[in-house]
Amino acid sequence: MRRIVVFIMLIVVVAACGGKDDEPKAVEPTNTANLPPTLPPQQTVDPLQQRGDGLPTPTLSGITRTSVSRGPTLPPARTLDPAAATGEFALTLNPTATPRETRSTGPTLPPVATQTLLPSPTERTPTITPTRISLPTIPPVPTIPDACVTFRIDLEQTNAVPPKRGEPVSIHWFAPQGTNVTYEVQLYDYLATLIFEDTTDTPYYTFAPEVFTSGATYYWQVAALMDGESMGCVPVGNELFLN
C-alpha cells in the first residue's frame, strides 16, 4: 500500500515539474512487473447485521439486501380510564349476577342418628382381705398299750388250709397279754358291708360255710376286748378269697 502511495506521489511530482516546459514530455511507460499485486476491496460490515455472539456478520458482495415485510403497523393500544369512560367504552364494574337454576338433588335424607357412648365405669381393684384358714385338729396318735405288742395275725396257721367254697374257713391270731381277754370277730363282703359278727374267747375262729353268700372275696377283722371294753389294740384282719 505504501508503495502505491509513493508511486503516485512520484507521478504528481514529475507532472508538476514537466508543466514548466512548453512542450509536454512523453511519459515513460511504467514497468508494472515489479509492482505488488492489487488487493481486493475490504468487506464493509453493517452494524445491523451483527450476530448474536457480538461478532460481525460478513456481507457477501453482489447480494441485494431485501427488506422483509412484517405486516401492517398496528396502532398503539388505548388506555381506558374506568372513571372517565362513557358511551360504548363505559365499563360496568359490579355487574348483577344472574341467579343459576337450582338442580334437584333427590329426596332429603333423614339425619343420621348419633350414638352417644357412655363413659366406661372406673375399674376398681378389689380389696383382698386375707382369710385365716383354720387347719383341722389332728387327733393325737393313740398310745398302744404294752399288752398289745403280741396281738397280730398268725399267717402260718391261717394259710395252712386254703379256703374253699362250701367248706368251713378258719382264721388264727396271737393273743395279747392279760387276763379276761375276749375277741370280737366281724366279716365283710367285697362292698365293705358287714354280713356277720360274733365273739369268742379263743385266739381263733371258724366260719360256717353258710355265711359266704356274697361272692368269692371277703374281709375279716378281730378286735381285742378286756372285761367287755376295748383294750386299745389295733384290730387285726386280712382279705379272704374262696376258690
FENTA-V502779 format. One record per residue. N is the residue number from 1. RES is the residue in one letter. PSI is psi in whole degrees, 0 to 359 (NA if undefined). OMEGA is omega in degrees with one decimal (999 if undefined). NEAR is the number of other C-alpha atoms within 10 Angstrom. Layout:
N:RES:PSI:OMEGA:NEAR  N:RES:PSI:OMEGA:NEAR
This chain:
1:M:318:177.7:10  2:R:321:179.3:7  3:R:322:-179.2:10  4:I:317:179.8:12  5:V:316:179.5:9  6:V:322:179.9:11  7:F:320:-180.0:12  8:I:320:178.3:12  9:M:322:176.8:12  10:L:320:-179.4:12  11:I:319:179.4:12  12:V:317:179.3:12  13:V:315:-179.7:10  14:V:319:-179.8:12  15:A:323:178.8:14  16:A:321:178.2:10  17:C:323:-178.5:10  18:G:347:-179.2:15  19:G:340:178.5:11  20:K:330:-179.3:9  21:D:153:178.9:8  22:D:328:-176.9:7  23:E:131:178.1:8  24:P:141:178.7:10  25:K:145:178.7:10  26:A:133:179.3:7  27:V:128:178.8:10  28:E:139:178.4:6  29:P:137:-178.1:6  30:T:135:177.4:8  31:N:107:-177.6:7  32:T:5:-179.4:8  33:A:328:-177.0:7  34:N:359:-178.8:7  35:L:148:178.4:11  36:P:156:-180.0:10  37:P:148:179.4:9  38:T:129:-178.4:8  39:L:147:177.9:7  40:P:155:179.7:6  41:P:146:179.6:6  42:Q:150:-179.9:6  43:Q:138:178.3:10  44:T:126:-176.6:12  45:V:125:175.6:13  46:D:124:-180.0:11  47:P:336:-178.8:11  48:L:347:-176.9:8  49:Q:25:176.6:12  50:Q:150:178.3:13  51:R:171:-179.1:11  52:G:337:-178.1:8  53:D:6:177.0:6  54:G:349:-179.4:8  55:L:147:179.5:10  56:P:144:177.2:15  57:T:120:-177.6:15  58:P:142:178.0:13  59:T:124:-179.8:13  60:L:137:178.6:11  61:S:146:178.7:8  62:G:1:-179.3:6  63:I:126:-178.9:7  64:T:129:179.9:7  65:R:125:-177.6:8  66:T:129:177.8:6  67:S:137:-178.0:6  68:V:131:178.8:6  69:S:125:-178.4:6  70:R:18:177.5:6  71:G:176:-179.7:6  72:P:150:178.8:6  73:T:123:-178.7:6  74:L:144:177.3:6  75:P:156:178.9:6  76:P:145:-179.0:6  77:A:138:179.3:6  78:R:140:176.9:6  79:T:121:-177.1:6  80:L:135:175.2:11  81:D:113:-177.8:11  82:P:334:-177.5:12  83:A:328:-177.1:8  84:A:1:-177.4:9  85:A:136:177.9:11  86:T:166:175.8:10  87:G:227:-176.7:6  88:E:345:-179.1:6  89:F:359:179.8:11  90:A:136:-178.9:13  91:L:139:175.4:15  92:T:109:-174.7:8  93:L:326:-178.1:7  94:N:77:-179.8:6  95:P:150:177.7:7  96:T:121:-177.3:7  97:A:138:177.8:6  98:T:123:-179.5:6  99:P:137:179.7:6  100:R:155:-179.8:6  101:E:129:179.9:6  102:T:122:-179.2:6  103:R:146:177.8:6  104:S:127:-179.1:6  105:T:15:177.8:6  106:G:183:-178.2:6  107:P:151:178.8:6  108:T:123:-178.7:6  109:L:146:177.6:6  110:P:154:-180.0:6  111:P:145:179.7:6  112:V:131:-179.5:6  113:A:131:179.5:6  114:T:124:-178.8:6  115:Q:122:179.7:6  116:T:119:-179.4:6  117:L:127:177.3:6  118:L:143:178.5:6  119:P:138:180.0:6  120:S:139:179.5:6  121:P:148:-179.4:6  122:T:125:-179.8:6  123:E:130:178.8:6  124:R:135:177.9:6  125:T:119:-178.1:6  126:P:140:178.1:6  127:T:120:-178.5:6  128:I:117:177.9:6  129:T:119:-178.9:6  130:P:133:179.5:6  131:T:130:179.1:6  132:R:121:-179.6:6  133:I:125:178.0:6  134:S:119:179.8:6  135:L:145:178.6:6  136:P:146:179.8:6  137:T:121:179.8:6  138:I:122:179.8:6  139:P:147:179.6:6  140:P:147:179.0:6  141:V:125:-178.7:6  142:P:142:179.1:9  143:T:121:-179.0:8  144:I:127:178.4:12  145:P:155:178.8:13  146:D:334:-178.2:10  147:A:342:-176.7:14  148:C:1:-176.3:19  149:V:325:-176.8:14  150:T:359:-175.9:13  151:F:108:179.9:19  152:R:173:-177.4:18  153:I:141:172.3:20  154:D:89:-174.3:15  155:L:329:-177.0:13  156:E:312:-179.3:10  157:Q:326:-178.5:13  158:T:321:-178.1:16  159:N:8:-179.3:12  160:A:319:-180.0:10  161:V:113:179.4:11  162:P:134:-179.5:12  163:P:140:178.7:17  164:K:151:178.0:13  165:R:135:-179.7:15  166:G:4:-180.0:14  167:E:155:176.8:13  168:P:148:-178.1:14  169:V:129:-178.0:19  170:S:144:176.3:17  171:I:152:-176.0:24  172:H:152:177.1:20  173:W:165:177.8:21  174:F:134:-175.9:17  175:A:147:174.6:22  176:P:172:178.9:21  177:Q:146:178.7:14  178:G:174:179.8:10  179:T:163:-179.4:8  180:N:43:-179.9:10  181:V:129:173.5:20  182:T:171:-174.9:22  183:Y:141:175.7:23  184:E:118:-176.3:17  185:V:132:178.7:21  186:Q:147:179.4:17  187:L:131:-179.2:22  188:Y:148:175.3:20  189:D:189:-175.4:20  190:Y:347:176.4:14  191:L:12:-178.7:10  192:A:33:176.8:10  193:T:129:179.8:11  194:L:121:-178.4:14  195:I:349:-179.4:14  196:F:147:-179.9:14  197:E:139:-178.7:13  198:D:168:178.0:12  199:T:153:177.8:15  200:T:158:177.6:13  201:D:8:178.5:14  202:T:153:-178.3:13  203:P:39:175.9:19  204:Y:165:177.7:19  205:Y:145:179.6:18  206:T:123:178.5:10  207:F:138:176.4:16  208:A:154:-178.6:12  209:P:339:-175.7:13  210:E:342:-177.0:10  211:V:347:-178.8:12  212:F:84:-176.5:22  213:T:6:-174.0:11  214:S:40:178.4:12  215:G:208:-174.1:11  216:A:353:-176.7:14  217:T:131:-178.9:15  218:Y:172:176.9:21  219:Y:131:179.9:18  220:W:154:-177.6:18  221:Q:141:-178.9:17  222:V:129:176.7:27  223:A:138:-178.6:19  224:A:134:179.8:25  225:L:148:174.5:19  226:M:121:-175.4:14  227:D:37:177.5:10  228:G:1:179.6:12  229:E:155:-179.0:10  230:S:136:177.5:15  231:M:351:-177.4:19  232:G:10:178.1:16  233:C:151:175.9:21  234:V:128:-179.8:17  235:P:148:176.3:16  236:V:153:179.9:16  237:G:174:-177.3:19  238:N:166:176.3:12  239:E:159:-177.3:13  240:L:123:-179.6:19  241:F:128:178.8:13  242:L:135:178.5:15  243:N:NA:999:10
